[in-house]
Amino acid sequence: MRSKSDLEAEVDALRQQLAALRAGTKDAAEAVTSRVKDGIDHAIDTGAGRAQAAFHAGTDQAHHLVEDAAARAVDAEEALVSLVRARPLLALGIAFAAGLVLGRATLSGGRQQ
């Protein structure tokens, strides 16, 4: 049978081992927490970079579309001007007919039948 001092020595040894285990667990938990935080920070930075790149690509594309639309509008205006110069009477007739149609639509829109 063990003596009281042997049991106390074993209990003290177990306490020391438990304290060492707690310290090791704490260090491991801090290391895991640090790695997870680093991973999250990296994911946020990467996501922000991707979002910023997508935003710039979208604004560049929108800018090009606006420039293209403006160029098409200028081309359409030039084509219309050249058509009016080539056939002024036809252009006048089309404008007159469009005015009549719009005038009738405006006048008949207020009447109730």
Buried (B, 14 or more C-beta within 10 A) or exposed (E): EEEEEEEEEEEEEEEEEEEEEEEEEEEEEEEEEEEEEEEEEEEEEEEEEEEEEEEEEEEEEEEEEEEEEEEEEEEEEEEEEEEBEEEEEEBEEEEEEEEEEEEEEEEEEEEEE
